[in-house]
Every structure is written in C-alpha cells, then in structure tokens.
Amino acid sequence: MSVSLPARPTTASMRLTSCHACNLLNPHLLDGFPCARCGAVLYRRKPNGLARTWALLIAAVIFYIPANLLPMMITQSAMMTTQSVFGISHDTILTGIVYLWISGSRVLSILVLIASVVVPLLKMMALTILLLSVHFRSTWRIRQQTRLYRLLEVIGRWSMLDIFVVAMLAALVRAGKLATISPGSGALAFSSVVVLTMLASLSFDPRLLWDSLDANND
C-alpha cells in the first residue's frame, strides 16, 4: 500500500533536468546537450541505469555463493598439520571466522564476519528493495528509501575494507619460511562481489524512486 506525500514540486514536474556534474537546473529541452555551466552532457536519468543495475546485482549475487564456499586462502606449511598430511590447508571465509573465534581472536572474527559476509549481503538486499520499488512504482516510505540509497553510497566508500581485512588476516597467520600463503579461487569471487556491488550502487539512479510519485500524481 502506498503512502501519500505532501504535494511538492520535483524537477520532473517542473520539466527541469539537474546536471550530474554541477547540479545546475536546466530545461528538459536541453537533454543531450552540454551543461551551460560545466559543459557536461545533460541527461534526465542515467542511460540504461535500471537494466545495468539489475545485471550487476544479479552477477554479484551469483559470485557471492562461491565467494563463501571456495577457499579464500591456501596455506602450505613445511610441517605436517592435522588438516592435511601434506601440510596444505584450504580456508574459506567461514572456516577462517570459526578458527579466529576458537583461537580467542573474537573481535577480529566479528570484524571479518561483518565486513566479508554481513555487509555485502545487506548491500545486495537493499539494492534489491530499491529496484523492486522502482519496478512496481511504489511510493511506500519513499523518503526512507532515498536515505537507504544515501547509506549505500556511504558504505560504498568503505567497500574495500573487506579486502583489507583478508589481507590483514593473511599477515597475521604468516609464519615466514615455515609457511606460504596464496590466494584461493574464493578471493577472486569475493573481489568480484565487492566491485560488482559498488558498480551496481553507482549505476542506480535514486531519482527513479520519485518518478513513481510523479506518475501517481498525474
């Protein structure tokens, strides 16, 4: 059920286009022409932004599964271990979290869990909610949805924290000549999830949410 909002003019209802570079308001008739202030090409909405966001999000969801199931790090030790007679262990994100928790590094295990599992999952869920809202032309809590996108933008600046956490984890378990650590196939899938979610967030145009409001008011 949609919630009615106070009637307030929007750039679309006023037939104006905001420049993506300098935010100068221009008439709709200038779409495709350079901005009078900065020279950037004007466009009312990001070209193919919705389809591009869906494609990037679906790809991120696909890569999210192997990122958590495939080994993130492959540790080869010169000494025999309980995991392998050849001293080779394949550690996924989840097994690394469990190992850190059992070994007493609970703060680090929680940090890895949040940065590597929870945050990417929440970002994909939030983008899905926004895309479905645009698809069904919903105006339910439209202001909160806009704030949700702004939150995604803030989180996006810290997306590479996931990679830094994995690098720090590798540095902590390194044992000089006694062991060598190499990235597993899960590292590539995990990096793909980080990059794809960042690109999906950048491709989404939050003004599409307010287009639904203008359509309902017509």
N, C-alpha and C positions, 0 to 999 in steps of 0.2 A: 504494500500500500504506500503510495507516495504522499509526502507531506507538503502542503502548500507553503510557499515562502512569500514574504512581502514583495510586491511588485517593484522591482528596481531595474533601472536600465542597465543593459550589458552592451559590450562593444558590438555584438552581433545584432541586437535590436536597434542600435543606433547606426548600423551599417558602417562600422569602423573596423579597421584592422590594426592590431598592435604590432610594431616592429619587434622581431625576436632579438635584435641586437641592442637597440637603444630604447625600446618601449614607446616610441613616438606613435601617436594615433594617426592613422591615415584613412582616407575613404576607401570603401570596398573596391571602387573602380580602379584603384592603383595596384590591385593584386597582380603579382608577377613583374612589377616594375621596381626600380631601385628606391630605397627609402630616401626622402628628401634630406634627412639629417646625416645618416651614416653611410648610405649607399648600398646597404644590404638588400637582397631581394625580398620583397614582401610576399607573404602567403598567409591566408586566413587561418589555415590549420596545417599541421605538419603533413607533408605529402605522404600518403600511404602509411601514416603513423600507426593506425589501428591494426592493419594487417601485419606490419613489421613487428609490432609489439607482441602480437599473438604468436608469430613464428619464433621469435627469440625466446619467449616464455616457454613454449612447448619444448623447444630444444633444451632449455635449462632444466626442465622437469625430467627429460629423458636422461641427461647427463648426471642428474642428482642421484639416481639409483646406483650406477657403477661407482660414483664418487664415494659412496658409503660402503660398498660391498667389496670393491677391488682394493688391493694393498696400496697404501699411501707411501710406505717406506719399506725398503728391503735392506735388512741389516745382515751383513755377512761377518761373522766373528771367526777369529783364528782359533778359538777354543770351542769345544763342544758345548751345546746348550741342551736344555730339557725339551725345547721345542723341535729341534732337528738334530740328527746325528751329524750333519754336515755343518752345523753352526749357522744356518741361514733361517731367518725368521721373516715372515711377511706380515706386516702390521697394517691393519685398516684404521680408519679414524675411530671407530667404536672400540676396537681392541686397545688402541692407544689410550682412550679415555678410561677404560676399565683398569688398565695397568697403572696409570697415574693415580687413580683413586686408591687402589690396593696398596701401592707403594708409599702412600702418605702425602703425595702432592695433590691434595684435593682442590686447592684454589686453582692450580693450573689445569686440572682436569675439567673443572667447571668452566674455565675460560675457553678451553678447546671446544667443549660441548656447545657453548653459546655461539662462539664465532664460526664454528665449522658445521654445525648441524641446525641449531635453532634459527639463527639469523637468516641464512639462505632460504629455509623453509618458510619463515614468516614473510619474507620479501616476495616469494612466489605466490603465496596465498593472498597477500594484499593486492598485488598486481592483477590476480585473477578476479578479485572482487571488483576492482575498478573497471576492468574490461567488460565484465558481465553487466555492470551498471550502465555503461555506455551502450552495450548491445541491446539491452531491454529498455533503454531510455528512461531509467529510473531516476527520480529526484529525491529518493529517500535519504535523509541526512546528507544532503549534497555538500554542505559546508564541512562536515566531518570527513567526507571522502576527499575533499580538497586538502584538508590538513593531513590526511593519511598520505597523500602523494608527496606533500612537502616533507613529511617524516622520511619517506623513502629516499628523497633527494639527500637528506642529511646523512642517512645510513649509507647511501651510495658512496659518499666520500671516504668512508671507513671500510669499504668492502675488502680492500686488500689486507685488512687486519687478519683475515683468515689465512692468507699465505704467510704472513709474518709469524703467526702462531705456529704453523707447521715448521717453518724454518727454525724457530726458537726451540721447538721440541726436538728437532734433529740435532741441534747443537748441544742440547742437554744430555743426549744419550751417546754422543760421540765418544769413543774411547781410544783415540789416537791410532796407533798401528794395530791395536788389538781388534779393531772393528772398522768396517767401511759401510757407509750408508748411501744408498742410491734411491732416487725417487721411483715409485712404482707406477703402474698404469692408472691407479686411482688418483694420483697427483694431477695428471693431465685432465681427467674428467672433472676433478674438483676445481681446477683453474678455469675450465670451460664454464662451469656453473657460475663462478664469480663474474667472469667477463660478460656472459650472456644476460645475467640479471641486471648488471649495470647498463648494458645497451638497451635492454627492454624498458627500463625505467626512463632512460633518456629519450626513447622513441615515443613514449606515451605523451599525448597532449592533454593536460588536465582541463583545458577549455571545452573539450568534448563533453564533459560532465554537465556544463552549464548550457550547452546546446540543447540538451534534453529538456531543460527548463524552458528555454525559448520556444521549443516545439510544442510543449504542453500549453503554453500561454497563447499560441496562435489560434 
